[in-house]
Amino acid sequence: MEHTGFTIEGQGRSLRNLIGIISALGLLALLISIDAIWPVWLVAIIPAAIMAWEYLGNRYSRFTIDGHAISWVSGASEKTLPLADIDRVRILRRLDFSRTITIVDNQGQVHRIPQDCTPPVERLVKELDANNIPVSRAWFAIG
């Protein structure tokens, strides 16, 4: 069975971020209209500011795995690792339900895939298995 790999791309200017910004600003308007004390406003201001930063910065991200290499781009950083140089891949589920994917190369050097480049795990595992790269998983790791 031939595996051709896949590419996942994303950017900061997404409909999801725009809806998040509008929702957070709507929540802020609601809190102001019911005369909530100002520290409660932070519940809406902080997420709106973070999403607005991502939206305005429009940071580009890409993750690619093919028959020869794994590569990713996150903002200004870019990395490519040939599949022959990869010893193993660790996939951790964190307590906040996010995933951390770490690649360990043959020299023992650790390469963490940036969060905005994290691919769908089942697809990644399928491609890694097809290329005989060992994958270890840990559920609810703190690190």
C-alpha positions, 0 to 999 in steps of 0.5 A: 500500500503506497502512502503519499503523505499529506500537508496541513496548512493554516493561518491566523486569519481564519473564520474561527478566530474572527468568530472568537473575537466577535464573541469575546467582544460581545461578552465584554459588551454584556459584562459592561451593560450589566455593570460588572466590576472591571476585573470580570471584564478580563474574562473577555478582554484577554481572549479577544486580545490574543485572538486579535493578535493572531488575526492581525499577525496572520501567522502562516503554518504548514506541516508536511509528511511525504515519503522522504521527510517531515517538514513544518513552517511556523511563522518565521521558523522552518524545519525539515527532517529526513525520515531516515534521520528520525529515531522515534516520535512521541505524542503526548496528550496534555491535561488541557487536552492539547497534543504535543508531538516530539520527534527524536532524531538518530542523534538523540536531539529533540524537535518539538512540532509547534502547536499551530503545526500539529497535524491530525494524530491518526493520520500522522501515526498512519504515515509514520507506521507506513514508514516504519517509524516507532510512535509512543503515546502518553495520555495526560502528561504534564511535560 
